[in-house]
Amino acid sequence: MQIGLDHADQLIARGRAAADELGLRAVFAVLDTGANMVAFARMDRAWLASSELAVAKARTSVKFQAPSEALNAPLQLGQPVAHFDHLNDGLLLMGGGLPILDDEDRLIGGIGVSGGTPEQDAEIARAALS
């Protein structure tokens, strides 16, 4: 099962409302389970760079089936460091990307948000999924 356009549009509408409440101009990307674009929206006056960042956050969440921020663990001395510099897939390991699950907790897509701090982007993404 994949996320459909109507569902993606609903997520974007909720995300836009959350961004408005924070006084932010954000970009939203909704991808299916193959990391293909389903819906995309850039609020008026949102940063142009946020377009690519939102897509990368959504792609990261789909490919790892996890929030993009969960992959950005702090460095700890003496411990191995997870890195993805060998991947040329446009991944972004910071807040703002979330997997989209159906009622049975199966992955159906991912959403990426960019326009504020990583913490604000993650908050907006969570609001979109609520």
N, C-alpha and C positions, 0 to 999 in steps of 0.2 A: 504494500500500500504506500502511496506517495501523497504528500500534501497537495491539495488543489489550489487553484487560483483564488476562489472565494475565501477559503480559510486563510491563505496568505494575506489577502487584502484586509481581513479582520485583524490579524496580528499587527499589520502596519498601522491601521487606524488606532489601535490601543497604544502602540508605541509612540505615535505622533502625539497623542493626548498626554502621555507621560513626559515626553520631551518638552511640550508646551508648558507643563506645570513646573518644570525645572528651568524654564527660560532658555532652552537650548534649541538649536537648529541641527537636526540629525539626518542621517542617511540610513536606510533600511534595506537589507538584502535577505530574501527568503529563497533557500535552495531546496531541491529535493534530495533523496538519498544518494543520488549519483553526483551530487554537488553541481547540478544544473540549475540555472536561474529559473525561478517560478515567478517572482515579483520583486520589483525594485522601486524605491521611492527616495527622492532627495528633497527635503523640505527647502523652501525658499531661503536663500542666503546661507545654506549649509556649506561648510568647507568643501571645495572640490576634491581634496585629498581623501576626504571621508568616504567617498564612493568606493575606492579600491580597498580601503580598510574594512568597511562593512562586509564586503564580499569575502575577504580573507578570513575574517572572524567566523562568518557562517560556514565557510569551507572547512575550517579547522574543527568546528563543532560537529559537523557531519562526519568527517573522516575519522575522528577519534571518539565520536559518540559521547562527548563530554563538553562541559563549558570550556570555552577557550582559555579562561583565566586559570582553570585547574591544571593546565599544562605548564604554567609559569611558576614553578616551585622556586623558593629562594635557594641560593647556593649555600651549601654547608661544607665547611672545610673537611677534607678527608673522605668525602662521599663522591661517587660518580655523578657527572653532570649530564642530564638528558639534553641532547641538542638535535636540531633538525636542519643543520646547515647543508646537508647532503640532499635535501628535498627541494625541488624547484617547483613546488605546487602552490605557492602563494599562501602560506599558512601564517597566522598571526597569533602569538601566545600571550594575549592580554584580554582583559575583560570586555565583554560586549557580544560574545557569540554563545548561543545556546542550542543544544539539540532540541528538536521538536518531536515529542512522543505522542503516540495515539493513546486511547483509553487502556490499552493492554501493555503499555510501556515499550512499544516497538517504535523504532526510529522511523519517522516519516519525512524528516527534513531538518533544516537548521536555519536559524535567524542570526543575522549579524547587524549590529548597530554601531555607528560611529558619529561623533559630534561633540562629545564632552571628554571628561577624564575616563580612563578605563572603568573606574568604579561607577560613574554616572551612566556610561554605556551599558554596563551589566545591569544596573537598576532598571533602565529603560527596557532592555531585552526581557527581564523578568516580568515587568509590567505588561509587556506585549503578550506574554504567554499566560498571564493570569486570567 
